[in-house]
């Protein structure tokens, strides 16, 4: 039984510059939804509160999945018309700052559509005892990464593209071994997407036989 109820923060404000296909990578279709909508849907299955930090352009994709108060829209341009610093650290800080009363946070990149609800719950349970915990599959570190409430001030100070790596280096991080290869599967390139679609097609074909 999970006593502490962390918030799942789904990161969807990045520009996805390594993806060279048509449109943003999070808009790409996989199965019955987009990469982002599938990631968010799996997070919602945990019954934990889910907050999405999104660019204004991508926000409509999940506006029907989460409450308006749980959709944090980050402007792509500053008040001076310059690009906003939409790195992972900036997005984590925005999501944590908007949920300051949470009892911890699980950080999930928006391009991880195979990540299973049970994995999120396992990491949520771990941060009842540890300041930092992360999912791993067969010894390989993946997502989500969980942070307890005591790290609030350091999380809201993150910026740039470094994400939370320096916190992982500073605090003892508890690995949570899970039977979920989805903790390692993200989509950065067109090739990643093609490979994932191929795997999904083979699974569908196999199950129909």
PESUL-V462108 format. One record per backbone hydrogen bond with DSSP energy under -0.5 kcal/mol. CO is the residue of the C=O (numbers start at 0). NH is the residue of the N-H. Records with the same first field share a line. If there is no record, write none. Layout:
CO: NH  NH
This chain:
0: 2
3: 5
4: 102
6: 8  105
7: 9  50
8: 10  107
9: 11  52
10: 109
11: 54
15: 18
17: 19
23: 26
24: 27
25: 35
27: 34
29: 32
32: 29
33: 37
34: 38
35: 39
36: 40
37: 41
38: 42
39: 43
40: 44
42: 45  47
43: 46
48: 7
50: 9  52
51: 53  71
52: 11
53: 73
54: 58
57: 60
58: 61  62
61: 64  65
66: 69
67: 70
69: 51  71
70: 72
71: 53  73
72: 74
73: 55
75: 83
77: 80
81: 77
83: 85
84: 86
86: 90
87: 91
88: 92
89: 93
90: 94
91: 95
92: 96
93: 97
95: 98
96: 99
98: 101
103: 6
104: 106  146
105: 8  107
106: 143  144
107: 10
108: 111
110: 186
111: 114
115: 118  119
116: 120
117: 121
118: 122
119: 123
120: 124
121: 125
122: 126
124: 127
125: 128  129
130: 147
131: 173
132: 145
133: 175
134: 141
135: 177
136: 139
138: 140
139: 136
143: 134
144: 106
145: 132
146: 104
147: 150
148: 151
150: 154
151: 155
154: 157
158: 161
159: 88  89
161: 164
163: 166  167
164: 168
165: 169
166: 170
171: 131  173
172: 174
173: 133
174: 176
175: 135
177: 179
179: 182
180: 183
181: 184
182: 142
183: 185
185: 187
188: 192
189: 193
190: 194
191: 195
192: 196
193: 197
194: 198
195: 199
196: 200
197: 201
198: 202
199: 203
200: 204
201: 205
202: 206
203: 207
204: 208
205: 208
